[in-house]
Amino acid sequence: MNSIKHKHAGHLIIINGHAFKANDAGMWDLTDIWRTLNLPKGKAPAQWRTKQAARMEAMQFLHSSNGSVTQATKRAALAYAGWVSEEFESMVYDAFEAILELPEVAALVADKMTALGNDHGATIIKRMAFNDKCDWNALKGKHQNTQQGLRAAVARGNLTHERAVELGMKAGAVTQ
């Protein structure tokens, strides 16, 4: 038996206040989502018979089991949501994006992007996570990415000394 889990295995998304968990294959149960959210009858996953759905199946992003359960990867879940409605697509997209809002997840994503050679994108994500985590209002003025702001961020524990140096803090600067 295969014990290897998909990178999305166990991931949770929250849609309209309801939690949905990916299985070990990294797939979400679209039928469960459809039932739980009481989506229109004509928009059941088994009714999704478009060219896009066929393409998702061919790419192994979508698996249907006798029309009773439809499992989908993140990509297929987003495509299905778009078929249901633009509003539902936005809700599902936001649910997946919310995962990236967690600072620890953003840091992991940035590290993975760096490992894949996308340094520019990784730097942007790191900067966004840094700016979101730092309490700039408490610094009595705008000190974002200044020596004083970086030292204050390190002193508050919002930033490591090493990361502050990467962002431009002088290596010899003493934190407050």
C-alpha positions in Angstrom: 0.0 0.0 0.0 1.3 3.5 -0.9 1.9 5.6 2.2 3.2 8.7 0.4 1.0 11.7 1.0 0.4 14.6 -1.4 1.8 18.0 -0.4 -1.8 19.3 0.1 -2.8 16.2 2.2 -4.7 17.4 5.3 -4.8 21.0 4.3 -7.9 22.8 5.4 -9.9 25.5 3.5 -12.7 27.5 5.1 -15.5 28.4 2.7 -18.5 30.4 4.1 -17.6 29.3 7.6 -17.3 25.6 6.9 -14.0 23.7 7.0 -13.1 21.2 4.3 -10.0 19.0 4.5 -8.0 17.5 1.7 -7.5 13.7 1.7 -4.1 12.0 1.6 -4.0 12.5 -2.2 -4.4 16.3 -1.7 -7.9 16.3 -3.1 -11.0 18.0 -1.8 -14.5 16.3 -2.0 -16.5 18.6 -4.3 -19.7 16.7 -3.5 -19.3 17.3 0.2 -18.6 21.0 -0.5 -21.7 21.2 -2.8 -23.9 19.5 -0.2 -22.6 21.4 2.8 -22.9 24.8 1.2 -26.3 23.9 -0.3 -25.2 24.9 -3.8 -27.9 24.8 -6.6 -29.0 21.3 -7.6 -28.0 21.9 -11.2 -24.5 22.7 -10.1 -23.7 19.4 -8.5 -20.2 18.1 -9.4 -21.7 15.2 -11.3 -23.5 17.7 -13.5 -20.2 19.4 -14.4 -19.7 18.0 -17.9 -17.9 20.8 -19.7 -14.7 20.6 -21.9 -12.9 22.1 -18.9 -14.1 19.3 -16.6 -13.1 16.7 -19.2 -9.7 18.3 -19.4 -9.3 18.2 -15.6 -10.2 14.5 -15.6 -7.7 13.8 -18.4 -5.0 15.6 -16.4 -6.0 13.5 -13.3 -7.0 16.7 -11.4 -10.6 15.4 -11.1 -11.9 12.0 -10.1 -15.5 11.0 -10.0 -16.9 7.9 -8.4 -20.2 6.8 -9.9 -21.5 10.4 -9.6 -21.7 10.0 -5.8 -18.3 11.5 -4.9 -16.2 13.9 -6.9 -12.6 14.5 -5.7 -10.6 17.5 -7.0 -7.2 19.0 -6.7 -6.9 22.7 -5.9 -6.8 23.5 -9.6 -9.9 21.5 -10.4 -11.7 22.9 -7.3 -11.1 26.4 -8.5 -12.3 25.5 -12.0 -15.4 23.9 -10.6 -16.1 26.9 -8.5 -15.9 29.1 -11.6 -18.5 26.9 -13.3 -20.8 27.2 -10.3 -20.7 31.0 -10.2 -18.3 34.0 -10.2 -19.3 34.6 -6.6 -18.5 31.0 -5.6 -15.2 31.1 -7.5 -14.2 34.2 -5.5 -15.1 32.5 -2.2 -13.1 29.4 -3.1 -10.1 31.4 -4.4 -10.1 33.4 -1.2 -10.3 30.2 0.9 -7.1 28.9 -0.8 -5.4 32.3 -0.6 -6.1 32.6 3.1 -3.7 29.7 3.7 -0.9 32.0 2.3 -1.9 34.7 4.8 -0.4 32.7 7.6 3.1 34.1 8.3 4.6 30.7 8.8 3.1 29.5 5.5 4.3 32.6 3.7 7.9 31.9 5.0 7.8 28.3 3.7 6.4 29.5 0.3 9.2 32.1 0.1 11.9 29.5 0.9 10.5 27.1 -1.7 10.4 29.8 -4.3 14.0 30.6 -3.5 14.9 27.0 -3.9 13.2 26.9 -7.3 15.2 30.0 -8.4 12.4 32.6 -8.1 14.3 34.9 -5.9 12.4 38.0 -6.9 9.0 36.5 -6.0 10.4 35.1 -2.8 11.7 38.6 -1.8 8.3 40.1 -2.4 6.6 37.5 -0.2 9.1 37.9 2.5 8.7 41.7 2.4 4.9 41.4 2.6 5.1 39.0 5.6 7.6 41.3 7.3 5.4 44.4 6.7 2.3 42.6 7.8 3.9 41.3 11.0 5.6 44.5 12.1 3.5 47.0 14.2 4.5 50.1 12.2 2.0 52.3 14.1 3.7 51.7 17.4 7.0 53.2 16.0 5.8 56.8 16.4 6.0 57.7 12.7 6.9 56.1 9.5 10.2 54.2 9.9 9.4 51.3 7.5 12.8 49.9 6.2 14.8 52.7 7.9 17.5 51.8 10.3 15.3 52.9 13.3 12.4 50.8 12.0 14.4 47.7 11.4 16.1 48.0 14.8 12.6 48.4 16.4 11.3 45.4 14.5 14.2 43.3 15.8 13.7 44.6 19.3 10.0 43.7 19.3 10.8 40.2 18.0 9.0 40.9 14.7 12.1 40.3 12.7 15.3 38.3 13.2 18.6 40.3 13.2 19.8 38.3 10.2 16.7 39.2 8.2 16.9 42.8 9.2 20.5 42.9 7.9 19.2 41.4 4.6 16.6 44.2 4.4 19.3 46.8 4.8 20.0 47.2 8.5 23.7 47.9 9.1 25.3 44.8 10.5 26.8 46.6 13.5 23.6 48.3 14.5 22.5 47.6 18.1 18.9 46.8 18.7 16.9 48.9 21.2 
